[in-house]
């Protein structure tokens, strides 16, 4: 069944700000390497409609995900339909090498994602690597899980970001308070990131491509 991902994303701007955050949290997870592969039609039909189809390889687990159009709230959250399932390594590497056959998707996925019935096969369009560290942020008795990311984009430039996923939007005010307190303490500017890693990667790899609808 589809679910909605509700995130606050902050642009960390630099390795220095990332290090400040990592050094602040005594208890944090180890860096996890994520290999991300995205698939689309030759004419970018899915991404032009704000859909992303991704295979992510992490610690031996392989996840197939489809993410739908993003609704950006004035407050700074990014709400997005998300479909996920685990696949085998044999499937993943076959698709990465030869392209993604849409016939393998569950029927409910094909019904939800626009125009999927038109295409039998999607080539791999781009790949980037993300290094993710998780930590817990506490505020007024509540606990929020944050993810501190360092992403190597296709042109070998480096991108830095913090993500906080909300269970629902009623948690927003307290989460923002927690982030403002944290960023103020560490003297890091709090700048909302309004664009996905995928959208930023497309701009890096295909600078001449029109990307107005890709987030």
N, C-alpha and C positions, 0 to 999 in steps of 0.2 A: 504494500500500500504506500502511496506517496505521503511524504511528510513535508513540513515547512521548516527550513533552516532560518533562524533569526539571529543575525550576528551584528556586533559592533566591531568595526575594523579601524585600526589606528595606524597611520603611516609613521613608522619609526625613523625614517630619514637616513639613519647612519648606523654603522657598526658600533660606534661609541654608545649610542642610545640603547642598542640591543644589549651591549655588555653591561650597562648600568642596571638594566632589568634583570639579567641573569645573575649578576652579583648580589642583587637585593634579596633574591629568594634562596634561603638556605636549603629548603626542601623543594626540589624540582626534578623533573624527569631528565634522563639523558637525551642528548640530541638524537632524534630519529630521522633517518634519511628517507625521503619520499620521492620516488620516481613517478612523474606524471606524464601520461601520454593522452593526447586529445585527438578526436576523430571528427571529421566533417566531410561534407560533399566537396567536390572540386571547386564549386562556386560559393562555398561558405554559407550554404543555405541555413544550417542550424544556428551558427553563431550570429548571423545577421538578424535572426529572430530571438536572440538572447538565450539560446540553448547551448549547453556544453555537454558533450559525451566524453567521459574520461575513464581511463584505467590507471589506478594508483597501486604501486608496489611498495610495501612497507613491512619490514621485519618478516618477510616470508608470506605475509598475507596480501592477497590481491583483491582489490575492490573495483567493481564497475559501478559508475555513478552517472546519472543524467541530472543536470540542474537546469531549471526553467527560468523564465523571465524574473528579473529582480525588481522588487518594489522598494524604492528608496524612501524612507520617511524623512520628514524635515528634521527630526531629532537626531538622525544619524544611524539608524538601524538599516540593515539590508535583509529583506525577507525574500526567500527564494524556495520554490518547489524543488524537492530533492527525492530522487529514486536511487536506491542502492542495493547491491547484491554482491556476494562473494563469488569469485570464479577461480578456476584452477590455473596453475602456472602454465600448463600446456596450452590452455585456451588463450591466456593472455599473450604469450609470446608468439603464438600463431597469428593473432589479430594484429599485434604490433608490427610483425614482419610483412604480413600479406594484406592487411586491411580488415575492417570490421564488417561482418555480414549481419545485416539487420534482422535476418530471419531467426537468429538465435535469441532475440529479445523476447521476454514474456509478452503475452498479448496485451496486458494492461499498459505496459510501457508503450507499445506501438500505438495504442489508442490515445494516450495522453500527449505524446510528443508530436508536434505538428509536422505533417508531410512525410513522416517516416515510411509510410506505405509506398511512397514514390521511389524509394532508393533501396537497392539490394546490397550495397557495398559502400563502405566509407573508408578512405585511406587515412593513415595517421598523418595529421597536419603539423603538429609540433610537439616538442618534449621539453620539459624543464625539471630541475631538481630542487626540492625544498628540504631544508633542515629545520625541524620543529622541536621545540622544547616546551613542555607543559608545566604549569605551576598553579597553585591555588591562591586566590585573592579573597580576603575576608573583609566584610563591612557590616556593622550593626547586626552581628550574629548570623549573617548569610555568607555562603561560600560560593565563589565563582571560579570556574576553570578557565584559565587563559592559555593561549598558545602563542609563543614567541617564534616568529618565522624569519629565516634567512633564505632567500630564493635566488638561485642562479638562473637568470633568464637566458633565452636562446642566443643573445649576442654576447654572453659572458658578463654582462653587467649584473650587479647585485642589488636586490630589493629587500627591504626590511619592513616587518609588519607585526602588529599584535592583533589577535582575534579573540573575542569573547562571545560565546554562543549563549543565547538566552533561552530559557524554557518557554517563555511567553513575554509579551511586551509590557506586562505589568511589572516586570523586574527591571525595567529600563532605568528609572530614576536612581535607584539604589546602585545599580551597576555603574552608571555614569559618575556618581559620587565617589565610588571606590576607585575608579580610574583616575578621576581628577586628583584625588588625594595622593595616589601612587605617583602620578606624573609630576605633581607639584613637589613632592618630597624628593624626587630624583632629578628635578630640573630638566624635564623632557617636554617639549611642546606637544600639546594634544591636538593632532590634526586628523580629522576623519578621512579614511580612505574610501572613496566612492566607486572604485573600480576593482574588479576581480583580478587575481593573478593571471588568469587566462587572457583577459582583455589587455592587460599590460604586456604580456608576452607577445600577443599578436602585433601590437604596435611596435615592439622591438624587432620582431622577425620580418614583419611586412610593413615597413614605414609608409609605403605608398597606398596601402589599402585603406578604404573608408571604414572607420570603426565606430561610427556614431551609435550604433545599436548594440555594440558588444561591451558588456560589463562583466 
